[in-house]
Amino acid sequence: MKKHKLIVISGPTAVGKTSFTIALAKQLNCPVLSSDARQFYSEMYIGTAVPSIAEQQGVKHDFIQHLSVHDSYSVGDFEKDALSLLKRYHKEHPVVIMVGGSNLYNNAVMHGLDTFPEIAEEIKDQWQLAYEHKGLKHLQQALQKLDPDYFQTVDLNNHVRLLRALHICSVAGKPYSSFLEQNKEQRDFESLSIEICMPRKQLYDNINKRVDIMIEKGLVAEAKALYPYKHLNSLQTVGYRELFRYFEGKQSLEEAVEDIKTNTRRFAKRQLTWLRNHPCTHKLSYDTAVNAALVSQLGLEI
Protein backbone atom coordinates (compact mmCIF):
# COMPACT_ATOMS: atom_id res chain seq x y z
CA MET A 1 0.00 0.00 0.00
CA LYS A 2 1.41 3.41 -1.02
CA LYS A 3 2.09 5.75 1.86
CA HIS A 4 0.59 9.20 1.93
CA LYS A 5 3.10 11.98 1.28
CA LEU A 6 4.13 15.11 3.13
CA ILE A 7 6.01 17.56 0.93
CA VAL A 8 8.22 19.81 3.07
CA ILE A 9 9.29 23.01 1.33
CA SER A 10 12.19 24.86 2.91
CA GLY A 11 14.73 27.50 2.04
CA PRO A 12 16.04 30.78 3.41
CA THR A 13 13.77 33.71 4.13
CA ALA A 14 12.76 35.78 1.06
CA VAL A 15 13.67 33.02 -1.40
CA GLY A 16 10.11 32.64 -2.69
CA LYS A 17 8.76 29.69 -0.73
CA THR A 18 5.24 31.13 -0.51
CA SER A 19 4.66 31.64 -4.24
CA PHE A 20 6.17 28.25 -5.09
CA THR A 21 4.08 26.48 -2.45
CA ILE A 22 0.80 28.06 -3.51
CA ALA A 23 1.43 27.19 -7.16
CA LEU A 24 2.27 23.57 -6.23
CA ALA A 25 -0.72 23.28 -3.89
CA LYS A 26 -3.05 24.42 -6.69
CA GLN A 27 -1.42 21.93 -9.06
CA LEU A 28 -1.95 19.11 -6.54
CA ASN A 29 -5.24 20.41 -5.08
CA CYS A 30 -3.97 19.95 -1.55
CA PRO A 31 -3.86 21.91 1.75
CA VAL A 32 -0.83 23.71 3.18
CA LEU A 33 0.51 23.67 6.73
CA SER A 34 2.75 26.57 7.72
CA SER A 35 5.75 25.63 9.84
CA ASP A 36 6.98 29.22 10.11
CA ALA A 37 6.89 29.85 13.85
CA ARG A 38 6.88 33.62 13.29
CA GLN A 39 3.64 33.41 11.33
CA PHE A 40 1.70 31.68 14.11
CA TYR A 41 0.84 34.94 15.88
CA SER A 42 -2.09 37.11 14.82
CA GLU A 43 -0.55 40.37 16.05
CA MET A 44 2.56 39.87 13.87
CA TYR A 45 1.43 40.27 10.27
CA ILE A 46 3.65 42.71 8.39
CA GLY A 47 6.96 41.74 9.97
CA THR A 48 6.50 38.01 9.38
CA ALA A 49 5.55 38.14 5.67
CA VAL A 50 2.32 36.22 6.21
CA PRO A 51 0.73 35.13 2.90
CA SER A 52 -1.90 37.67 1.95
CA ILE A 53 -5.61 36.87 1.72
CA ALA A 54 -5.27 37.02 -2.06
CA GLU A 55 -2.34 34.57 -2.01
CA GLN A 56 -4.26 32.17 0.22
CA GLN A 57 -7.30 32.27 -2.07
CA GLY A 58 -8.15 28.79 -3.27
CA VAL A 59 -5.64 27.02 -1.02
CA LYS A 60 -6.47 25.86 2.49
CA HIS A 61 -3.82 27.13 4.94
CA ASP A 62 -3.32 26.07 8.56
CA PHE A 63 -1.08 27.36 11.38
CA ILE A 64 -1.17 30.94 10.14
CA GLN A 65 -2.04 33.54 12.78
CA HIS A 66 -3.91 31.00 14.87
CA LEU A 67 -2.31 32.16 18.15
CA SER A 68 -1.76 35.33 20.17
CA VAL A 69 1.73 36.50 21.15
CA HIS A 70 0.57 35.91 24.72
CA ASP A 71 0.04 32.19 24.09
CA SER A 72 2.63 29.63 25.06
CA TYR A 73 3.27 27.32 22.11
CA SER A 74 6.27 25.03 21.76
CA VAL A 75 7.70 22.98 18.95
CA GLY A 76 6.28 19.94 20.77
CA ASP A 77 2.80 21.49 20.64
CA PHE A 78 3.25 22.10 16.92
CA GLU A 79 4.41 18.54 16.30
CA LYS A 80 1.35 17.14 18.07
CA ASP A 81 -1.11 19.48 16.32
CA ALA A 82 0.46 19.03 12.89
CA LEU A 83 0.45 15.23 13.12
CA SER A 84 -3.20 15.27 14.17
CA LEU A 85 -4.11 17.50 11.24
CA LEU A 86 -2.09 15.41 8.79
CA LYS A 87 -3.91 12.28 9.91
CA ARG A 88 -7.22 13.96 9.12
CA TYR A 89 -6.12 15.53 5.85
CA HIS A 90 -4.53 12.34 4.54
CA LYS A 91 -7.96 10.67 4.58
CA GLU A 92 -8.91 12.92 1.67
CA HIS A 93 -5.59 14.10 0.24
CA PRO A 94 -2.77 11.71 -0.70
CA VAL A 95 -0.39 14.66 -0.60
CA VAL A 96 -0.16 17.56 1.91
CA ILE A 97 2.39 20.37 1.80
CA MET A 98 4.21 21.88 4.77
CA VAL A 99 6.25 25.05 4.24
CA GLY A 100 8.39 27.30 6.39
CA GLY A 101 11.87 28.40 7.29
CA SER A 102 11.64 27.12 10.88
CA ASN A 103 13.73 24.02 10.27
CA LEU A 104 13.34 22.69 13.82
CA TYR A 105 9.57 22.60 13.34
CA ASN A 106 9.88 20.88 9.96
CA ASN A 107 12.21 18.28 11.45
CA ALA A 108 9.90 17.62 14.40
CA VAL A 109 7.01 16.71 12.12
CA MET A 110 9.10 14.63 9.73
CA HIS A 111 11.17 12.75 12.29
CA GLY A 112 10.06 13.54 15.84
CA LEU A 113 11.62 15.60 18.59
CA ASP A 114 14.96 14.81 20.12
CA THR A 115 15.25 13.57 23.71
CA PHE A 116 17.14 15.86 26.10
CA PRO A 117 18.16 15.41 29.74
CA GLU A 118 16.20 17.08 32.54
CA ILE A 119 17.54 20.47 33.61
CA ALA A 120 17.89 21.28 37.32
CA GLU A 121 16.44 24.62 38.34
CA GLU A 122 19.77 25.77 39.79
CA ILE A 123 21.39 25.36 36.36
CA LYS A 124 18.67 27.49 34.79
CA ASP A 125 19.09 30.09 37.53
CA GLN A 126 22.86 30.25 37.07
CA TRP A 127 22.63 30.93 33.35
CA GLN A 128 19.76 33.38 33.80
CA LEU A 129 21.83 35.39 36.26
CA ALA A 130 24.81 35.26 33.89
CA TYR A 131 22.60 36.66 31.14
CA GLU A 132 21.18 39.42 33.34
CA HIS A 133 24.57 40.53 34.66
CA LYS A 134 26.89 39.86 31.72
CA GLY A 135 24.55 40.20 28.76
CA LEU A 136 23.89 38.44 25.47
CA LYS A 137 27.52 38.56 24.37
CA HIS A 138 28.50 36.35 27.30
CA LEU A 139 25.96 33.70 26.26
CA GLN A 140 27.20 33.81 22.67
CA GLN A 141 30.83 33.37 23.74
CA ALA A 142 29.93 30.51 26.08
CA LEU A 143 27.99 28.69 23.38
CA GLN A 144 30.77 29.18 20.83
CA LYS A 145 33.14 27.44 23.25
CA LEU A 146 30.77 24.66 24.37
CA ASP A 147 29.04 23.92 21.06
CA PRO A 148 30.68 25.52 17.99
CA ASP A 149 28.43 23.56 15.61
CA TYR A 150 25.16 24.85 17.06
CA PHE A 151 26.73 28.31 17.33
CA GLN A 152 26.90 28.37 13.52
CA THR A 153 23.16 27.79 13.04
CA VAL A 154 21.28 29.24 16.01
CA ASP A 155 19.82 32.75 16.04
CA LEU A 156 22.54 34.41 18.11
CA ASN A 157 20.22 37.24 19.15
CA ASN A 158 17.62 34.87 20.61
CA HIS A 159 18.65 34.57 24.24
CA VAL A 160 15.96 31.94 24.91
CA ARG A 161 17.53 29.51 22.44
CA LEU A 162 21.03 30.27 23.65
CA LEU A 163 20.02 29.60 27.24
CA ARG A 164 18.32 26.33 26.29
CA ALA A 165 21.45 25.07 24.54
CA LEU A 166 23.69 26.16 27.41
CA HIS A 167 21.44 24.38 29.92
CA ILE A 168 21.89 21.11 28.01
CA CYS A 169 25.64 21.59 27.59
CA SER A 170 26.03 22.20 31.32
CA VAL A 171 24.00 19.21 32.43
CA ALA A 172 25.18 16.69 29.84
CA GLY A 173 28.81 17.73 29.64
CA LYS A 174 28.64 17.50 25.86
CA PRO A 175 27.34 19.73 23.05
CA TYR A 176 23.65 20.44 22.67
CA SER A 177 23.99 19.62 18.95
CA SER A 178 25.04 16.05 19.81
CA PHE A 179 21.49 15.37 20.96
CA LEU A 180 19.87 16.58 17.76
CA GLU A 181 18.28 13.98 15.51
CA GLN A 182 19.22 11.03 17.69
CA ASN A 183 15.85 9.35 17.94
CA LYS A 184 13.96 9.23 14.66
CA GLU A 185 10.32 8.23 14.93
CA GLN A 186 8.50 6.21 12.28
CA ARG A 187 5.72 8.12 10.55
CA ASP A 188 2.77 6.68 8.67
CA PHE A 189 3.51 9.01 5.77
CA GLU A 190 6.48 9.50 3.47
CA SER A 191 8.30 12.83 3.59
CA LEU A 192 9.70 14.45 0.48
CA SER A 193 11.75 17.60 1.07
CA ILE A 194 12.32 20.41 -1.40
CA GLU A 195 14.79 23.26 -0.92
CA ILE A 196 14.17 26.44 -2.92
CA CYS A 197 17.50 27.94 -3.97
CA MET A 198 18.62 31.36 -5.18
CA PRO A 199 22.02 33.00 -5.79
CA ARG A 200 23.25 34.59 -2.56
CA LYS A 201 23.50 38.16 -3.92
CA GLN A 202 19.98 38.01 -5.33
CA LEU A 203 18.68 36.60 -2.05
CA TYR A 204 20.26 39.42 -0.06
CA ASP A 205 18.84 41.99 -2.49
CA ASN A 206 15.40 40.40 -2.00
CA ILE A 207 15.79 40.65 1.77
CA ASN A 208 16.72 44.33 1.64
CA LYS A 209 13.82 45.16 -0.67
CA ARG A 210 11.36 43.20 1.43
CA VAL A 211 12.36 45.06 4.59
CA ASP A 212 11.79 48.38 2.80
CA ILE A 213 8.34 47.18 1.71
CA MET A 214 7.52 46.12 5.28
CA ILE A 215 8.41 49.58 6.53
CA GLU A 216 6.22 51.16 3.84
CA LYS A 217 3.33 48.88 4.84
CA GLY A 218 3.47 49.97 8.48
CA LEU A 219 5.90 47.70 10.33
CA VAL A 220 6.89 50.54 12.68
CA ALA A 221 3.29 51.00 13.86
CA GLU A 222 2.83 47.23 14.18
CA ALA A 223 5.96 46.95 16.34
CA LYS A 224 4.93 50.00 18.39
CA ALA A 225 1.66 48.32 19.34
CA LEU A 226 3.63 45.25 20.47
CA TYR A 227 6.32 47.17 22.36
CA PRO A 228 4.61 46.77 25.79
CA TYR A 229 5.01 43.00 25.37
CA LYS A 230 8.63 43.03 24.16
CA HIS A 231 9.62 40.56 26.91
CA LEU A 232 7.51 37.76 25.40
CA ASN A 233 9.36 34.88 23.71
CA SER A 234 7.25 35.29 20.58
CA LEU A 235 8.66 38.78 20.08
CA GLN A 236 12.33 37.81 20.34
CA THR A 237 12.57 37.97 16.58
CA VAL A 238 14.16 39.96 13.79
CA GLY A 239 12.15 42.96 12.67
CA TYR A 240 10.73 43.70 16.08
CA ARG A 241 13.76 43.67 18.38
CA GLU A 242 15.49 46.31 16.30
CA LEU A 243 12.48 48.63 16.34
CA PHE A 244 12.09 48.17 20.10
CA ARG A 245 15.58 49.65 20.47
CA TYR A 246 14.50 52.57 18.29
CA PHE A 247 11.48 53.18 20.54
CA GLU A 248 13.85 53.22 23.53
CA GLY A 249 15.96 55.93 21.90
CA LYS A 250 18.98 53.68 21.55
CA GLN A 251 19.26 54.23 17.79
CA SER A 252 17.63 56.12 14.93
CA LEU A 253 14.92 54.65 12.73
CA GLU A 254 17.36 54.50 9.82
CA GLU A 255 19.81 52.52 11.96
CA ALA A 256 17.04 50.17 13.12
CA VAL A 257 15.99 49.49 9.52
CA GLU A 258 19.58 48.75 8.51
CA ASP A 259 19.89 46.42 11.50
CA ILE A 260 16.75 44.57 10.42
CA LYS A 261 18.28 44.03 6.98
CA THR A 262 21.62 42.93 8.41
CA ASN A 263 20.09 40.56 10.97
CA THR A 264 17.70 39.10 8.40
CA ARG A 265 20.62 38.37 6.08
CA ARG A 266 22.43 36.72 9.00
CA PHE A 267 19.32 34.69 9.76
CA ALA A 268 19.17 33.56 6.12
CA LYS A 269 22.82 32.55 6.30
CA ARG A 270 22.13 30.39 9.34
CA GLN A 271 19.18 28.79 7.57
CA LEU A 272 21.45 27.96 4.63
CA THR A 273 24.03 26.46 6.98
CA TRP A 274 21.37 24.22 8.52
CA LEU A 275 20.14 23.13 5.09
CA ARG A 276 23.67 22.38 3.95
CA ASN A 277 24.01 20.00 6.90
CA HIS A 278 20.56 18.47 6.28
CA PRO A 279 20.31 17.87 2.52
CA CYS A 280 16.82 17.89 0.98
CA THR A 281 15.46 15.29 -1.43
CA HIS A 282 15.30 17.89 -4.19
CA LYS A 283 16.92 21.28 -4.75
CA LEU A 284 14.99 23.55 -7.08
CA SER A 285 15.76 27.00 -8.39
CA TYR A 286 13.46 29.79 -7.23
CA ASP A 287 12.27 30.29 -10.85
CA THR A 288 11.33 26.64 -11.47
CA ALA A 289 8.04 26.39 -13.36
CA VAL A 290 5.36 24.62 -11.36
CA ASN A 291 3.45 22.47 -13.81
CA ALA A 292 2.46 18.90 -14.60
CA ALA A 293 6.00 18.13 -15.77
CA LEU A 294 7.44 19.11 -12.39
CA VAL A 295 4.80 17.08 -10.57
CA SER A 296 5.80 14.06 -12.64
CA GLN A 297 9.52 14.73 -12.08
CA LEU A 298 8.93 14.77 -8.32
CA GLY A 299 6.86 11.58 -8.47
CA LEU A 300 3.74 13.28 -7.16
CA GLU A 301 1.15 12.18 -9.68
CA ILE A 302 -2.20 11.75 -7.91
Wavefront OBJ file of the C-alpha trace (Angstrom):
o trace
v 0.000 0.000 0.000
v 1.413 3.406 -1.019
v 2.091 5.754 1.857
v 0.593 9.204 1.930
v 3.097 11.979 1.276
v 4.131 15.106 3.126
v 6.006 17.565 0.930
v 8.218 19.813 3.066
v 9.291 23.009 1.326
v 12.193 24.857 2.912
v 14.732 27.500 2.038
v 16.043 30.777 3.405
v 13.772 33.710 4.131
v 12.762 35.780 1.059
v 13.670 33.021 -1.400
v 10.108 32.645 -2.691
v 8.759 29.686 -0.728
v 5.237 31.134 -0.511
v 4.664 31.643 -4.240
v 6.174 28.249 -5.093
v 4.084 26.484 -2.454
v 0.802 28.059 -3.508
v 1.435 27.190 -7.162
v 2.270 23.565 -6.230
v -0.722 23.285 -3.889
v -3.047 24.420 -6.686
v -1.418 21.932 -9.058
v -1.950 19.109 -6.542
v -5.240 20.413 -5.085
v -3.974 19.951 -1.548
v -3.859 21.915 1.746
v -0.830 23.707 3.178
v 0.510 23.668 6.730
v 2.746 26.574 7.717
v 5.746 25.629 9.841
v 6.975 29.217 10.105
v 6.886 29.850 13.850
v 6.883 33.622 13.290
v 3.636 33.410 11.326
v 1.695 31.676 14.114
v 0.845 34.943 15.875
v -2.094 37.106 14.822
v -0.548 40.371 16.052
v 2.557 39.867 13.868
v 1.433 40.268 10.273
v 3.654 42.706 8.391
v 6.963 41.735 9.969
v 6.498 38.007 9.376
v 5.555 38.139 5.670
v 2.324 36.224 6.205
v 0.734 35.134 2.898
v -1.901 37.672 1.952
v -5.608 36.875 1.725
v -5.273 37.018 -2.064
v -2.339 34.570 -2.007
v -4.262 32.167 0.223
v -7.301 32.267 -2.068
v -8.154 28.790 -3.272
v -5.637 27.017 -1.021
v -6.472 25.857 2.495
v -3.822 27.129 4.945
v -3.318 26.070 8.564
v -1.082 27.359 11.376
v -1.171 30.943 10.144
v -2.040 33.545 12.783
v -3.909 31.002 14.875
v -2.312 32.159 18.154
v -1.759 35.327 20.165
v 1.731 36.504 21.147
v 0.566 35.912 24.724
v 0.036 32.191 24.090
v 2.633 29.628 25.058
v 3.268 27.318 22.107
v 6.267 25.029 21.763
v 7.704 22.977 18.947
v 6.276 19.942 20.766
v 2.803 21.489 20.639
v 3.250 22.104 16.919
v 4.405 18.538 16.296
v 1.347 17.145 18.072
v -1.111 19.483 16.317
v 0.459 19.030 12.890
v 0.454 15.226 13.119
v -3.200 15.269 14.173
v -4.113 17.496 11.245
v -2.091 15.414 8.794
v -3.913 12.282 9.905
v -7.218 13.963 9.124
v -6.115 15.533 5.845
v -4.533 12.345 4.538
v -7.955 10.668 4.578
v -8.912 12.916 1.675
v -5.593 14.104 0.242
v -2.768 11.709 -0.699
v -0.391 14.664 -0.598
v -0.156 17.557 1.905
v 2.392 20.374 1.804
v 4.214 21.883 4.773
v 6.250 25.045 4.236
v 8.393 27.298 6.387
v 11.874 28.399 7.294
v 11.638 27.120 10.883
v 13.731 24.023 10.268
v 13.342 22.688 13.816
v 9.569 22.600 13.338
v 9.882 20.878 9.960
v 12.206 18.285 11.448
v 9.902 17.622 14.403
v 7.008 16.709 12.120
v 9.099 14.632 9.730
v 11.169 12.746 12.292
v 10.055 13.537 15.839
v 11.621 15.601 18.593
v 14.956 14.806 20.119
v 15.251 13.573 23.714
v 17.136 15.858 26.098
v 18.157 15.413 29.742
v 16.201 17.085 32.540
v 17.540 20.469 33.609
v 17.890 21.276 37.320
v 16.438 24.623 38.336
v 19.767 25.774 39.786
v 21.388 25.355 36.365
v 18.667 27.489 34.792
v 19.085 30.095 37.531
v 22.861 30.246 37.067
v 22.628 30.926 33.349
v 19.755 33.383 33.797
v 21.831 35.385 36.256
v 24.809 35.258 33.892
v 22.597 36.656 31.137
v 21.182 39.418 33.339
v 24.570 40.527 34.661
v 26.886 39.857 31.717
v 24.554 40.201 28.756
v 23.889 38.442 25.475
v 27.518 38.558 24.367
v 28.496 36.349 27.304
v 25.956 33.701 26.261
v 27.204 33.815 22.672
v 30.830 33.366 23.737
v 29.933 30.514 26.084
v 27.989 28.688 23.379
v 30.770 29.183 20.829
v 33.136 27.441 23.249
v 30.772 24.657 24.368
v 29.039 23.921 21.057
v 30.679 25.523 17.994
v 28.434 23.555 15.611
v 25.163 24.853 17.059
v 26.733 28.308 17.325
v 26.899 28.370 13.518
v 23.162 27.785 13.044
v 21.280 29.241 16.014
v 19.820 32.753 16.040
v 22.538 34.413 18.113
v 20.220 37.237 19.153
v 17.617 34.873 20.609
v 18.652 34.569 24.244
v 15.961 31.943 24.907
v 17.528 29.513 22.444
v 21.033 30.268 23.647
v 20.021 29.596 27.243
v 18.315 26.331 26.285
v 21.453 25.067 24.544
v 23.695 26.159 27.412
v 21.445 24.379 29.921
v 21.888 21.114 28.005
v 25.642 21.587 27.586
v 26.034 22.201 31.318
v 23.998 19.206 32.432
v 25.181 16.691 29.842
v 28.811 17.732 29.640
v 28.643 17.502 25.865
v 27.339 19.727 23.048
v 23.646 20.437 22.665
v 23.987 19.621 18.953
v 25.044 16.051 19.809
v 21.486 15.370 20.959
v 19.869 16.575 17.759
v 18.284 13.981 15.507
v 19.223 11.028 17.687
v 15.854 9.346 17.937
v 13.964 9.230 14.657
v 10.316 8.227 14.925
v 8.499 6.215 12.284
v 5.718 8.116 10.548
v 2.770 6.677 8.670
v 3.512 9.013 5.771
v 6.481 9.495 3.472
v 8.297 12.834 3.594
v 9.702 14.450 0.478
v 11.750 17.599 1.074
v 12.315 20.412 -1.403
v 14.786 23.259 -0.917
v 14.171 26.436 -2.924
v 17.502 27.939 -3.971
v 18.620 31.361 -5.179
v 22.017 32.996 -5.794
v 23.254 34.594 -2.563
v 23.496 38.158 -3.921
v 19.982 38.010 -5.333
v 18.678 36.600 -2.048
v 20.261 39.423 -0.056
v 18.840 41.985 -2.491
v 15.404 40.404 -2.004
v 15.787 40.654 1.774
v 16.724 44.330 1.638
v 13.820 45.162 -0.667
v 11.359 43.198 1.432
v 12.358 45.060 4.593
v 11.790 48.377 2.799
v 8.340 47.178 1.710
v 7.517 46.120 5.279
v 8.413 49.584 6.534
v 6.216 51.158 3.843
v 3.327 48.875 4.842
v 3.472 49.974 8.476
v 5.898 47.702 10.330
v 6.893 50.537 12.680
v 3.292 50.999 13.856
v 2.831 47.230 14.182
v 5.955 46.952 16.339
v 4.932 49.998 18.386
v 1.660 48.315 19.338
v 3.631 45.252 20.475
v 6.323 47.167 22.359
v 4.615 46.773 25.788
v 5.010 42.997 25.368
v 8.634 43.030 24.164
v 9.621 40.560 26.909
v 7.514 37.758 25.401
v 9.357 34.883 23.713
v 7.247 35.286 20.582
v 8.660 38.782 20.081
v 12.333 37.812 20.342
v 12.569 37.968 16.583
v 14.162 39.963 13.791
v 12.153 42.961 12.667
v 10.727 43.703 16.077
v 13.763 43.666 18.385
v 15.488 46.314 16.304
v 12.477 48.633 16.344
v 12.088 48.165 20.098
v 15.584 49.647 20.469
v 14.495 52.566 18.294
v 11.475 53.177 20.536
v 13.846 53.223 23.528
v 15.956 55.931 21.902
v 18.983 53.679 21.547
v 19.261 54.234 17.794
v 17.635 56.118 14.931
v 14.921 54.653 12.732
v 17.361 54.497 9.823
v 19.811 52.516 11.960
v 17.044 50.175 13.119
v 15.987 49.488 9.517
v 19.580 48.748 8.507
v 19.895 46.422 11.501
v 16.752 44.571 10.418
v 18.281 44.034 6.979
v 21.617 42.934 8.414
v 20.091 40.564 10.972
v 17.699 39.097 8.399
v 20.619 38.373 6.083
v 22.430 36.715 8.998
v 19.322 34.689 9.757
v 19.165 33.557 6.118
v 22.819 32.552 6.295
v 22.133 30.389 9.344
v 19.178 28.788 7.565
v 21.449 27.959 4.630
v 24.032 26.457 6.981
v 21.367 24.216 8.522
v 20.139 23.131 5.088
v 23.675 22.383 3.952
v 24.011 20.004 6.904
v 20.556 18.474 6.281
v 20.309 17.875 2.518
v 16.823 17.892 0.984
v 15.456 15.291 -1.427
v 15.296 17.885 -4.193
v 16.924 21.276 -4.752
v 14.986 23.554 -7.077
v 15.761 27.002 -8.395
v 13.456 29.794 -7.234
v 12.271 30.285 -10.850
v 11.328 26.638 -11.468
v 8.043 26.395 -13.361
v 5.361 24.619 -11.356
v 3.454 22.472 -13.810
v 2.461 18.897 -14.597
v 6.001 18.131 -15.766
v 7.443 19.108 -12.388
v 4.802 17.077 -10.567
v 5.803 14.064 -12.637
v 9.517 14.735 -12.077
v 8.932 14.766 -8.319
v 6.859 11.581 -8.471
v 3.743 13.283 -7.159
v 1.151 12.180 -9.678
v -2.198 11.748 -7.913
l 1 2 3 4 5 6 7 8 9 10 11 12 13 14 15 16 17 18 19 20 21 22 23 24 25 26 27 28 29 30 31 32 33 34 35 36 37 38 39 40 41 42 43 44 45 46 47 48 49 50 51 52 53 54 55 56 57 58 59 60 61 62 63 64 65 66 67 68 69 70 71 72 73 74 75 76 77 78 79 80 81 82 83 84 85 86 87 88 89 90 91 92 93 94 95 96 97 98 99 100 101 102 103 104 105 106 107 108 109 110 111 112 113 114 115 116 117 118 119 120 121 122 123 124 125 126 127 128 129 130 131 132 133 134 135 136 137 138 139 140 141 142 143 144 145 146 147 148 149 150 151 152 153 154 155 156 157 158 159 160 161 162 163 164 165 166 167 168 169 170 171 172 173 174 175 176 177 178 179 180 181 182 183 184 185 186 187 188 189 190 191 192 193 194 195 196 197 198 199 200 201 202 203 204 205 206 207 208 209 210 211 212 213 214 215 216 217 218 219 220 221 222 223 224 225 226 227 228 229 230 231 232 233 234 235 236 237 238 239 240 241 242 243 244 245 246 247 248 249 250 251 252 253 254 255 256 257 258 259 260 261 262 263 264 265 266 267 268 269 270 271 272 273 274 275 276 277 278 279 280 281 282 283 284 285 286 287 288 289 290 291 292 293 294 295 296 297 298 299 300 301 302
